[in-house]
Amino acid sequence: MIALGKIMPMSDRNTVVTLRKMTDHDLPMLYEWLQRPHIVEWWGGEAARPTLEEVLTDYRPGALARNAVTPYIAMLAEEPIGYAQSYIALGSGDGWWEDETDPGVRGIDQSLADAAQLNQGLGTQLVRALVEKLFTQDPSVTLIQTDPAPHNHRAIRCYEKAGFVQQRVIDTPDGAAVYMIQTREMFERSAKRA
């Protein structure tokens, strides 16, 4: 397993965050990440902390695909630095997005594995890479949404830097959340300016 505690020197920070599809081989690493306090805090809390067996069963790419979820591992050069997922919002179930009627809406979630890598712009790079992948690889995607907790100011700032706009506070099965979106038009306008 790759050591995740090392911090990249500033001279190496120009490396771009990329995404690769998660495989079954990544599951032990993902389990370890999902135990870290900075992830547990925002990824369901202590009550939702998964066991290794739950991760091996519930996070397998094949199992996630049955729920229209696509899992990714974020990479910085050759180093895995985080987890990301996208999902089709329509019909996601369990009380999520019940009013959604557009099959082109995708939801996203992600986290950086190493707390020491927070506040360095890597989360914003990760979100931008995920948004670009979704909009450029699937012409049916119309909008990407996310739902950070209202008091998760780091995540809200990260999404805003990546081009998301706050819409309103909503109630979700996990509690109150800030509903944030980026439309295809917003993405294309931003891409033209870059």
SULKA-V202514 format. One record per residue. RES is the residue in one letter. SS is DSSP state (@ for helix, = for strand, . for the rest). D_FIRST is the distance of its C-alpha to the first C-alpha in Angstrom with 1 decimal. Layout:
res=RES ss=SS d_first=D_FIRST
res=RES ss=SS d_first=D_FIRST
This chain:
res=M ss=. d_first=0.0
res=I ss=. d_first=3.8
res=A ss=. d_first=6.4
res=L ss=. d_first=8.7
res=G ss=. d_first=11.7
res=K ss=. d_first=13.0
res=I ss=. d_first=16.1
res=M ss=. d_first=17.3
res=P ss=. d_first=20.7
res=M ss=@ d_first=23.6
res=S ss=@ d_first=24.3
res=D ss=@ d_first=21.1
res=R ss=. d_first=21.8
res=N ss=. d_first=24.0
res=T ss=. d_first=21.0
res=V ss=. d_first=21.5
res=V ss== d_first=19.3
res=T ss== d_first=19.0
res=L ss== d_first=18.2
res=R ss== d_first=16.9
res=K ss== d_first=17.5
res=M ss=. d_first=14.9
res=T ss=. d_first=14.4
res=D ss=@ d_first=14.0
res=H ss=@ d_first=10.6
res=D ss=@ d_first=9.6
res=L ss=@ d_first=11.5
res=P ss=@ d_first=9.3
res=M ss=@ d_first=7.5
res=L ss=@ d_first=11.2
res=Y ss=@ d_first=12.5
res=E ss=@ d_first=10.8
res=W ss=@ d_first=12.2
res=L ss=. d_first=15.5
res=Q ss=. d_first=16.0
res=R ss=. d_first=16.2
res=P ss=@ d_first=19.9
res=H ss=@ d_first=20.4
res=I ss=@ d_first=19.2
res=V ss=@ d_first=21.1
res=E ss=. d_first=24.2
res=W ss=. d_first=24.5
res=W ss=. d_first=22.8
res=G ss=. d_first=25.4
res=G ss=. d_first=25.6
res=E ss=@ d_first=25.1
res=A ss=@ d_first=27.1
res=A ss=@ d_first=24.7
res=R ss=. d_first=21.4
res=P ss=. d_first=20.0
res=T ss=. d_first=19.0
res=L ss=@ d_first=16.1
res=E ss=@ d_first=18.9
res=E ss=@ d_first=20.2
res=V ss=@ d_first=17.1
res=L ss=@ d_first=16.7
res=T ss=@ d_first=20.4
res=D ss=@ d_first=21.3
res=Y ss=. d_first=18.5
res=R ss=. d_first=18.3
res=P ss=@ d_first=19.5
res=G ss=@ d_first=22.6
res=A ss=@ d_first=23.5
res=L ss=@ d_first=23.3
res=A ss=@ d_first=25.3
res=R ss=. d_first=28.1
res=N ss=. d_first=28.4
res=A ss=. d_first=28.5
res=V ss== d_first=25.1
res=T ss== d_first=22.8
res=P ss== d_first=19.2
res=Y ss== d_first=17.2
res=I ss== d_first=14.0
res=A ss== d_first=15.2
res=M ss== d_first=14.0
res=L ss== d_first=15.2
res=A ss=. d_first=15.5
res=E ss=. d_first=12.1
res=E ss== d_first=10.2
res=P ss== d_first=9.9
res=I ss== d_first=12.3
res=G ss== d_first=13.9
res=Y ss== d_first=15.5
res=A ss== d_first=19.0
res=Q ss== d_first=21.5
res=S ss== d_first=25.0
res=Y ss== d_first=27.7
res=I ss== d_first=31.3
res=A ss=. d_first=33.3
res=L ss=. d_first=36.3
res=G ss=. d_first=36.2
res=S ss=. d_first=32.9
res=G ss== d_first=34.6
res=D ss=. d_first=34.3
res=G ss=. d_first=36.7
res=W ss== d_first=34.7
res=W ss=. d_first=36.8
res=E ss=. d_first=39.7
res=D ss=. d_first=42.1
res=E ss=. d_first=40.1
res=T ss=. d_first=42.1
res=D ss=. d_first=40.4
res=P ss=. d_first=38.0
res=G ss=. d_first=36.6
res=V ss== d_first=35.1
res=R ss== d_first=31.3
res=G ss== d_first=29.5
res=I ss== d_first=26.2
res=D ss== d_first=23.7
res=Q ss== d_first=20.6
res=S ss== d_first=18.6
res=L ss== d_first=16.5
res=A ss=. d_first=13.4
res=D ss=. d_first=14.2
res=A ss=@ d_first=17.8
res=A ss=@ d_first=18.2
res=Q ss=@ d_first=18.2
res=L ss=. d_first=21.0
res=N ss=. d_first=24.5
res=Q ss=. d_first=23.5
res=G ss=. d_first=24.4
res=L ss=@ d_first=21.0
res=G ss=@ d_first=21.9
res=T ss=@ d_first=25.1
res=Q ss=@ d_first=23.5
res=L ss=@ d_first=21.3
res=V ss=@ d_first=24.5
res=R ss=@ d_first=26.5
res=A ss=@ d_first=24.1
res=L ss=@ d_first=24.2
res=V ss=@ d_first=28.0
res=E ss=@ d_first=28.5
res=K ss=@ d_first=26.6
res=L ss=@ d_first=28.6
res=F ss=@ d_first=32.0
res=T ss=@ d_first=31.7
res=Q ss=@ d_first=30.3
res=D ss=. d_first=32.6
res=P ss=. d_first=36.2
res=S ss=. d_first=36.9
res=V ss=. d_first=34.8
res=T ss=. d_first=37.5
res=L ss== d_first=35.8
res=I ss== d_first=32.4
res=Q ss== d_first=32.5
res=T ss== d_first=30.4
res=D ss== d_first=31.4
res=P ss== d_first=30.0
res=A ss=. d_first=31.6
res=P ss=. d_first=34.7
res=H ss=. d_first=33.4
res=N ss=. d_first=30.0
res=H ss=@ d_first=31.5
res=R ss=@ d_first=28.3
res=A ss=@ d_first=27.5
res=I ss=@ d_first=31.1
res=R ss=@ d_first=31.3
res=C ss=@ d_first=28.1
res=Y ss=@ d_first=29.7
res=E ss=@ d_first=33.0
res=K ss=@ d_first=31.6
res=A ss=. d_first=30.1
res=G ss=. d_first=33.6
res=F ss=. d_first=33.9
res=V ss== d_first=37.2
res=Q ss== d_first=37.8
res=Q ss== d_first=40.3
res=R ss== d_first=40.9
res=V ss== d_first=39.6
res=I ss== d_first=39.2
res=D ss== d_first=38.7
res=T ss== d_first=35.7
res=P ss=. d_first=34.6
res=D ss=. d_first=32.2
res=G ss== d_first=35.2
res=A ss== d_first=36.5
res=A ss== d_first=34.6
res=V ss== d_first=35.4
res=Y ss== d_first=35.9
res=M ss== d_first=34.9
res=I ss== d_first=35.3
res=Q ss== d_first=35.1
res=T ss== d_first=37.5
res=R ss=@ d_first=37.3
res=E ss=@ d_first=40.4
res=M ss=@ d_first=38.7
res=F ss=@ d_first=35.7
res=E ss=@ d_first=38.1
res=R ss=@ d_first=40.2
res=S ss=@ d_first=37.3
res=A ss=@ d_first=36.1
res=K ss=@ d_first=39.6
res=R ss=@ d_first=39.8
res=A ss=. d_first=36.5
